[in-house]
Amino acid sequence: MNTTNLQLSIIVAVYERQDELTELLTSLSKQTNQNFEIIIVDDGSKNKLDAVCAKFQDQLNIIYYYKSNSGPGKSRNFGMEKANGNYFIFLDSDTIIPPTYIQSVFDELTTNFVDAFGGPDDADESFNDYQKAITFSMTSFLTTGGIRGGKKQVSKFQPRSFNMGISRKAYDVTGGFAAMRIGEDPDLSMRLWENGFETRLFQNSKVIHKRRTSLRKFAKQVYQFGVARPILNQLHPNYVKPTFWFPSLFFLGTLLAFTTTLLGFIFKDYQLILFIPIVFWMIYILLIFVFATIRFKSIKVGILSMQTTLIQFFNYGFGFLESQIKLNVLKKDPKKAFPTHFHLED
C-alpha cells in the first residue's frame, strides 16, 4: 500500500450510550492530527444518536448512519462499506482517545506498514476503583493479558475491536467480521493470518477503556469469552494455545486447593502435603494484590483486583469447560449449543 496516500476512517458501531459517544467524540475533536473521517453506525438505538453527532459537525468530519440492530460485527462491516478511507480504525463507544492517538497510528503505518493492528488499553486516574481493578484483571501479565500475544509476538498479536485497525485490502480479502456476536475480533485476526496478512501491536496507540462498571456484567462478559474460545479453536485449529486452558485450570485448581485443605484438617498426618496447593494459591493471589496495588498506587484497588481476578478466572474457566464439553465431548453444533453467540443468518 502507498502510505503517502493513507486515508483513515474511524468506525464506531454503537447502540444507545449517548454520554459515552459524547465523550469519545470530544476526545477525537482534540486529536493533534485531524486527518481522518468518522463513521458512526447507530445499531438500532431506540433513542437515535444523530443529535449527539450533530453537536460535532463543525469540529469533526463525521458521517452518521442509522440501521436496524444486528450487533457490532455486522455494523462495523456496514461502516467499512460506507467509508471513504483506505484504512479503517474501530473504536468502542466506551473508550476515550488520547490527543496523540491518530498521529501515533500514522507514524506506525508510514514507518512500518502492516495490514492490521491493535493497540493497548488502560484505566484513567479518574475511574472508580472497580473499573481500575477490572482493567488490571483484563490486562495484567499475571492474568490473561498476554494470552493473545504481546510485544515480542508482533506478527501474531490478536487485536481487540475496541482499538483495532485493518486496511481496505484486508477487509476486501477477508470480508471483515464474521456472523459472531462474541469472539468476532480474534476470529478476524486468525482469518487475517490464514490469508497471509500480519497483525501487530501498536504499543503507543493506547486508548482509555472504561470497561464494565458492574461486577455482574463483568462476570457475564468473561463467561461469554470463555464459551467463545473453544468455538474459535474449532474454526482455527492451527492457532490453539495451551495457555487458553489457564483460567479453567485455575478454576479447577482452586477447587482442588480448598478440597485438600479440608482434608488436611481431617488427616493431620498428611497435613503438610495436603496444604501445598492452598499455599501456592495464596501466593498467586498475593502477587495479584501486590502488582495491582503498585500499578494503581492503591491498596483498595489491590484488594478489589483479587476479587475481579477470581471472578474473571472462575467465570471464563467455567464457560470454557462448558463449551469444551458441549462441542468436543457431546459433539454439539456451536450455533445450537450457544445460539446467542451468533447472528441469525440473513
C-alpha positions in Angstrom: 0.0 0.0 0.0 1.2 3.5 -0.8 1.3 5.1 2.6 1.7 8.6 1.2 -2.0 8.3 0.3 -3.1 7.0 3.7 -6.7 7.9 4.5 -8.1 6.9 7.9 -11.7 6.1 8.5 -12.7 5.7 12.2 -15.7 3.4 12.6 -17.8 3.4 15.7 -20.6 0.9 16.0 -22.8 2.0 18.9 -26.1 1.1 20.5 -27.6 3.8 22.8 -24.8 5.1 25.1 -25.3 8.8 24.3 -23.0 10.0 27.1 -20.2 7.6 26.1 -20.4 8.7 22.5 -20.2 12.3 23.5 -17.0 11.6 25.5 -15.5 9.7 22.6 -16.2 12.4 20.0 -14.9 15.0 22.4 -11.6 13.2 22.7 -11.4 12.8 18.9 -12.0 16.5 18.4 -8.8 17.1 20.4 -6.5 15.0 18.2 -3.3 16.7 17.2 -3.7 15.1 13.7 -7.2 15.7 12.3 -6.6 13.8 9.0 -9.5 11.3 9.4 -13.2 10.8 8.9 -15.6 9.3 11.5 -18.3 6.9 10.5 -20.9 6.5 13.3 -23.1 3.4 12.8 -26.1 3.6 15.1 -27.1 0.0 15.5 -30.8 0.5 16.0 -30.8 2.7 19.1 -34.3 3.5 20.4 -33.1 7.0 21.1 -31.2 7.8 17.9 -27.8 9.3 18.2 -27.9 11.8 15.3 -28.4 14.7 17.7 -25.1 13.7 19.5 -23.2 13.6 16.2 -24.7 16.9 15.1 -23.0 18.7 18.0 -19.6 17.8 16.5 -20.3 18.6 12.8 -18.3 21.8 13.0 -15.4 20.1 14.7 -15.1 16.7 13.0 -15.6 15.1 9.6 -18.4 12.9 10.8 -21.0 10.9 9.0 -23.9 9.3 10.8 -25.8 6.2 9.7 -28.8 4.5 11.3 -29.6 0.8 10.7 -31.6 -2.0 12.3 -29.9 -3.8 15.1 -27.5 -6.5 14.1 -24.7 -6.4 16.6 -21.3 -4.8 16.4 -19.6 -7.1 13.9 -22.1 -6.6 11.1 -22.4 -2.9 12.0 -18.6 -2.5 11.6 -18.8 -4.2 8.2 -21.6 -1.8 7.2 -19.3 1.1 8.3 -16.5 -0.2 6.1 -18.8 -0.4 3.1 -19.8 3.3 3.6 -16.3 4.6 4.5 -14.2 6.6 2.1 -10.8 5.8 3.6 -8.3 3.0 2.7 -7.6 2.1 6.3 -10.2 1.5 8.9 -9.9 2.0 12.7 -12.5 0.5 15.1 -13.2 2.2 18.4 -15.8 1.3 21.0 -18.0 4.0 22.4 -16.7 3.3 26.0 -13.2 4.5 25.0 -11.5 7.9 25.4 -8.8 8.6 22.9 -5.6 10.4 23.9 -4.7 13.5 21.8 -1.8 11.9 20.0 -3.5 8.6 19.1 -4.1 9.4 15.4 -0.6 10.7 15.0 0.8 7.6 16.6 -1.1 5.4 14.1 0.1 7.5 11.2 3.7 7.2 12.4 3.4 3.4 12.8 1.8 2.8 9.4 4.1 5.2 7.4 7.2 3.8 9.1 6.5 0.1 9.0 3.1 -0.6 7.3 1.0 -3.6 8.5 -2.5 -4.6 7.2 -3.9 -4.9 10.7 -3.0 -3.6 14.2 -4.3 -3.4 17.7 -3.5 -1.1 20.5 -3.4 -1.4 24.3 -6.0 0.0 26.7 -5.7 1.3 30.2 -7.7 2.9 33.0 -7.7 6.7 33.7 -6.9 8.1 37.1 -10.5 9.4 37.3 -12.0 5.9 37.0 -13.5 4.3 40.1 -11.7 1.6 42.0 -13.8 -1.2 40.4 -13.0 0.0 36.9 -9.3 0.0 37.7 -9.5 -3.5 39.3 -11.3 -4.8 36.2 -8.7 -3.2 33.9 -5.9 -4.8 35.9 -7.5 -8.3 35.7 -8.0 -7.9 31.9 -4.6 -6.5 31.0 -2.0 -7.8 33.5 0.6 -10.4 32.5 -0.3 -12.2 35.7 -3.8 -12.9 34.4 -5.0 -13.2 30.8 -3.5 -10.0 29.4 -0.7 -11.8 27.5 -2.7 -14.7 26.1 -3.5 -13.1 22.8 0.1 -12.1 22.1 2.4 -9.4 23.2 5.1 -7.0 22.1 7.5 -9.8 21.3 4.9 -11.6 19.2 4.3 -8.7 16.8 3.2 -10.8 13.9 0.7 -12.9 16.0 -0.9 -10.2 18.1 -4.6 -10.6 18.4 -6.2 -7.1 18.2 -9.5 -6.4 20.0 -12.1 -4.3 18.3 -12.2 -1.6 21.0 -8.9 -0.4 19.5 -8.2 -2.1 16.1 -7.4 -1.2 12.5 -7.3 -3.1 9.2 -6.6 -2.0 5.7 -9.3 -1.9 3.0 -7.3 -4.6 1.2 -7.5 -6.9 4.3 -11.3 -6.2 4.5 -11.8 -7.0 0.8 -10.0 -10.3 1.2 -11.5 -11.5 4.5 -14.9 -9.9 4.3 -14.5 -8.3 7.7 -16.2 -9.6 10.8 -18.0 -12.9 10.7 -21.5 -13.6 11.9 -20.5 -13.9 15.5 -21.7 -11.9 18.5 -18.9 -12.9 20.8 -15.3 -13.5 19.7 -15.6 -11.8 16.3 -12.4 -9.9 16.7 -10.0 -12.8 17.5 -11.8 -14.7 14.7 -10.9 -11.8 12.3 -7.3 -11.8 13.5 -6.9 -15.5 12.7 -8.6 -15.2 9.3 -6.2 -12.4 8.5 -3.3 -14.7 9.3 -4.8 -17.5 7.3 -4.9 -15.1 4.3 -1.3 -14.1 4.6 -1.8 -10.8 6.5 0.2 -9.8 9.5 -1.1 -8.1 12.7 1.0 -6.0 15.0 0.7 -4.3 18.4 1.0 -0.5 18.2 2.3 0.0 21.7 2.0 3.8 21.6 -1.6 3.8 20.3 -3.3 3.4 23.6 -6.9 4.2 24.5 -8.6 4.7 27.8 -11.2 2.0 28.3 -14.0 2.2 30.8 -14.9 -1.5 30.5 -17.8 -2.8 32.7 -18.6 -1.0 35.9 -20.8 -3.8 37.3 -19.2 -7.0 38.6 -22.3 -8.8 37.4 -21.9 -7.5 33.9 -18.1 -8.3 34.0 -18.8 -11.8 35.2 -21.3 -12.4 32.3 -18.8 -10.9 29.8 -15.9 -13.1 30.7 -18.1 -16.2 30.9 -19.1 -15.4 27.2 -15.4 -15.0 26.3 -14.7 -18.4 27.9 -17.5 -20.0 25.8 -16.3 -18.4 22.7 -12.7 -19.8 22.9 -13.5 -23.5 22.1 -15.7 -22.3 19.2 -12.7 -20.3 17.8 -10.4 -23.3 18.4 -12.7 -25.4 16.2 -12.7 -22.7 13.5 -8.9 -22.1 13.6 -7.2 -25.2 15.0 -3.8 -24.0 13.8 -3.8 -21.3 16.4 -4.8 -23.2 19.5 -2.5 -22.4 22.5 -2.1 -24.4 25.8 -2.4 -21.1 27.6 -6.1 -20.9 26.7 -6.7 -23.5 29.4 -5.1 -21.4 32.1 -8.3 -19.9 33.6 -10.0 -23.3 33.6 -7.0 -25.0 35.2 -7.0 -22.2 37.8 -10.7 -22.7 38.4 -10.2 -26.5 38.9 -7.0 -25.9 40.9 -8.9 -23.6 43.3 -11.4 -26.4 43.9 -8.6 -28.8 44.5 -6.7 -26.5 46.8 -9.7 -25.9 49.1 -10.6 -29.6 49.0 -7.1 -30.7 50.0 -7.1 -28.1 52.7 -10.3 -29.5 54.3 -8.8 -33.0 54.0 -5.7 -31.7 55.8 -7.7 -30.8 58.9 -9.1 -34.4 58.8 -5.9 -36.3 58.0 -3.4 -34.5 60.2 -0.6 -36.9 59.4 -0.6 -35.7 55.8 -1.4 -32.1 56.6 1.8 -30.6 55.2 1.4 -32.3 51.8 -2.3 -31.5 51.6 -1.7 -27.8 52.4 0.7 -27.4 49.5 -2.0 -26.5 46.9 -3.6 -23.8 49.0 -0.1 -22.2 49.8 0.6 -21.8 46.0 -2.9 -20.5 45.5 -2.4 -17.9 48.3 1.0 -16.8 46.9 -0.6 -16.2 43.4 -3.5 -14.2 44.9 -0.9 -12.2 47.0 1.0 -11.4 43.8 -2.2 -10.1 42.2 -2.7 -7.8 45.3 0.9 -6.6 45.2 1.1 -5.8 41.5 -2.3 -4.1 41.3 -1.5 -2.0 44.4 1.8 -0.9 42.9 0.3 -0.2 39.4 -2.6 2.0 40.7 -0.9 3.1 44.0 -4.0 2.0 45.9 -4.4 -0.8 48.5 -8.1 -0.8 47.9 -7.6 -1.4 44.1 -5.2 -4.2 45.1 -7.9 -5.9 47.2 -10.6 -5.4 44.6 -8.2 -6.8 41.9 -8.1 -10.1 43.8 -11.9 -10.2 43.6 -12.1 -9.3 40.0 -9.4 -11.8 39.0 -11.2 -14.6 40.8 -14.5 -13.5 39.0 -12.6 -13.4 35.7 -11.0 -16.8 36.1 -13.9 -18.6 37.6 -16.4 -17.4 35.0 -14.1 -17.6 32.0 -12.9 -21.0 33.1 -16.4 -22.4 33.7 -17.6 -21.1 30.3 -14.5 -22.6 28.6 -15.1 -26.0 30.2 -18.8 -25.9 29.4 -18.1 -25.1 25.8 -15.4 -27.8 25.6 -17.7 -30.5 26.8 -20.7 -29.5 24.6 -18.6 -29.1 21.5 -15.9 -31.7 21.8 -17.4 -34.4 24.0 -21.1 -34.2 23.2 -20.3 -33.1 19.6 -23.0 -30.4 19.6 -23.1 -27.8 16.8 -21.8 -24.5 18.2 -24.8 -22.5 16.8 -27.2 -24.8 18.5 -25.2 -25.2 21.8 -24.7 -21.4 22.1 -27.2 -19.6 19.8 -26.7 -16.2 21.5 -23.0 -16.2 20.3 -24.1 -16.0 16.7 -26.1 -13.7 14.5 -29.2 -15.1 12.7 -28.3 -15.5 9.0 -30.0 -13.1 6.7 
